[in-house]
Amino acid sequence: MDDTLKIFDETTVILGQQFRSFTSVTCPAFDTYELPCEFDRRKSRKQKESDAGTSAPITRQRKTFNLQTYKYHSLGDYVSTIKRLGTCDSYSTQVVSIEPIFRAFGS
């Protein structure tokens, strides 16, 4: 398991480097815009919110890759979390209420 975690840690570093390279080199080379279905939903919302005929034309919004999200920020924490808590199939983050247990035993 220690060997696997070492490989995981090293691979995570490489993955982070690749994401940063993708963000700085590949992304600027492409103009990306919201999907047609996203545009249609946003357009419908805007039309419902505004008065008829008084709104500016609605166009597709430009979209960029966002590396500044929690899922990318937390990548470096996986190995230390596994060392501390074990693999995620060995525990649950579900909130458990003890009230039904008391009712079952008549307390």
Secondary structure, 3 states (H helix, E strand, C coil): CHHHHHHHHHHHHHHHHHHHHHHHHHHHHCCCECCHHHHHHHHHHHHHHCCCCCCCCCCCCECCCCCCCHHHHHHHHHHHHHHHHCCHHHCCCCCCCCHHHHHHCCC
